[in-house]
Amino acid sequence: MKTETTIQGLSASLSPARSARKIIGFVPTMGNLHEGHLNLVREARKLCDVVVVSIFVNPIQFGPNEDFENYPRTLEQDSRLLADVGCDIVFAPTVEQMYGNKPRFTNISVSDITNDLCGLQRPGHFDGVAVVVTKLFNIVQPNFAFFGQKDYQQLAVIRQFVRDLNIPLEVIGVPITRAEDGLALSSRNGYLTEEQRKIAPTIFQSLKAAEQELHNGVSLVEVLENIKHTLTQVGFIVDYVEARTPELQKIEEFNQNVILFIAAKLGTTRLIDNLQVKQTV
Ligand code: AMP
């Protein structure tokens, strides 16, 4: 496995694969890798000849009071994990390598679906994601790019601008990887105290309970209220509990497949999760 820290170095490393028309798969990450990330790499490995993983903590997707400075950076450990799952090239650029030292005047802003859910709590977040992912797509020029359904709204935003701007690659969504107790794996889980880590699986438990209630005929409004109540009772500060269609449109009744979305804080740690509940009739 090679590690490249510059755009030029990465281009040189990928050049033989491009000339041989090999299928290039790309997994963008912010590092501090866990099984969720590694499953994206495994999916890429199945479909592609060459797998590139980027590790870059992107400053422009963090708000002023968010955790950019403290975000865990564990490149050595990440590299070992990536080598074990068959990654070919790690791209770990500096902020200067990605953004240079001249001002940036171009933004990529996806409307509609970003004015909702995490977009309301994190203004500018998805613009920052769209800019960095577009830059990475242009640098790596992959055939396939892999993203987790844990960040469902992010995946939808990326699918949208790839389609809108005719970016020539296919986006693959990969199901959520969970701990044995149901907690969706996340680099931010490392911020939780032992006590909070015990409470955190309540998010998934409340989603599964909601699924059962919906299938038992409880109204969507009531189901969402029940989740909020459960989370608040165990000590979460709820950012939102919402239901949307798979295309992220508002939905009032469980009359088609629905995705339940949660964002909630334990102390200062913000956790997100989602669950698709399928209409059975
Ligand atoms: P991050 O490093 O948090 O930016 O995540 C990089 C990629 O890994 C994104 O596409 C995430 O959606 C994905 N990812 C993170 N956690 C999980 C998980 N538990 N299951 C599936 N994908 C995940």
Residues whose N, C-alpha, C, O or C-beta is under 5 A from the ligand:
A	BS01	AMP	P28 T29 M30 G31 G36 H37 F146 F147 G148 Q149 K150 D151 V174 P175 I176 T177 A184 L185 S186
